Amino acid sequence: MNSIYSYDLEDLTKIMQAMGQSSYRSKQIFSWLYQKRVSSFDEMSDVSKSFREELKKNFNFYLPTISLKQESKDGTIKCLFRLKDGEEVEGVLMHYVYGYSVCVSSEVGCNMSCAFCASGLLKKKRNLLPCEMLGQVIAFDKMLRERDPETHVTHVVVMGTGEPFDNYDNVLSFIRIINSPFGLDIGARHITVSTCGVVPGILKFGKEGLQINLAISLHAPNHELRKQLMPIEEAYPLDQLIPAVLQYGKDSGGRRVTFEYILIKGVNDSIDCARQLAKLIAPTFGYVNLIPYNPVMENGFERSPDENVELFHNFLLQKHIKSTIRKEFGSDIDAACGQLRAKHVK
């Protein structure tokens, strides 16, 4: 028996038609799930009792539950979510001036093994289902609405534990659910998917016809350094990745990507690295999101000094590369991606 929350509107419509129902039935069920937020089929009062019984036989209301919650003094909330098989994943709620953003995990563990990241401390066990990603968003949205009925989740980034393009179909179903006007109705341009650089996924994503934002975890401006920091460079090196980004731009109607770049002291924060980065990404017209590093005890890397961050940022701007420095969140809790889960499991 599968969770009713695992189906996007198109898939649910096909299922309803196979059950002898009209296409309207799927929109009706979506409305009950995501606008009225019911927790049982019995609450769907305009659905016949006989069909409600049929729904009960085929679907459940499974969503992950919160097993641990941390709240920062800056308002950031990080939760560990327990799944039906006992595994746990992280999700984070952050408050920006433009709204509330949820950072969603897409896998249990991660096989990317990036040297600076806590997510890879625990290897991938399985993909998350759409309902398990959706549950992270719904839980945080419920927290916000309980505090203030006028507030809700406005942005979603698939940037937590896991490589989204290694779980492509489930991630796309999740996106379609939260983007649907009959679902959570989160605008396409308020949704971002972040990849370590899985070239086939980037090329496929560009052909989806979506207005979803794409971010590339880059973190190094050349092959040798990126290979040391990110093993994926061996499979999809920069000389394949940058052409894939250019093709993505063509296929997506001119969508520009954001390059994520964590600044690590003495590793990738020099002006020479900034110069190489500017030259590397200039043809893509992409943005650079500079990220102050949240140290992870196990790897020994250190945060780049603030003055280095500013020098790096200013150099990119001088080279006409659009760049921002990401606002920090949750510095007084287990803020680094994957850190809370790794610490809890250990």
Secondary structure as UniProt FT lines:
FT   STRAND          2..3
FT   HELIX           4..6
FT   HELIX           9..18
FT   TURN            19..20
FT   HELIX           24..30
FT   HELIX           31..35
FT   HELIX           41..43
FT   TURN            45..46
FT   HELIX           49..58
FT   STRAND          59..60
FT   STRAND          65..71
FT   TURN            73..74
FT   STRAND          77..82
FT   TURN            84..85
FT   STRAND          88..96
FT   TURN            97..98
FT   STRAND          99..104
FT   STRAND          107..108
FT   TURN            115..116
FT   HELIX           119..121
FT   STRAND          126..127
FT   HELIX           130..147
FT   TURN            149..150
FT   STRAND          153..158
FT   HELIX           164..167
FT   HELIX           168..179
FT   TURN            181..184
FT   HELIX           188..190
FT   STRAND          191..195
FT   HELIX           199..206
FT   STRAND          213..217
FT   HELIX           223..229
FT   HELIX           232..235
FT   HELIX           238..251
FT   TURN            252..253
FT   STRAND          258..264
FT   TURN            265..268
FT   HELIX           271..281
FT   HELIX           282..284
FT   STRAND          287..292
FT   TURN            297..299
FT   HELIX           306..318
FT   TURN            319..320
FT   STRAND          323..325
FT   TURN            331..332
FT   TURN            337..338
FT   HELIX           339..345
//
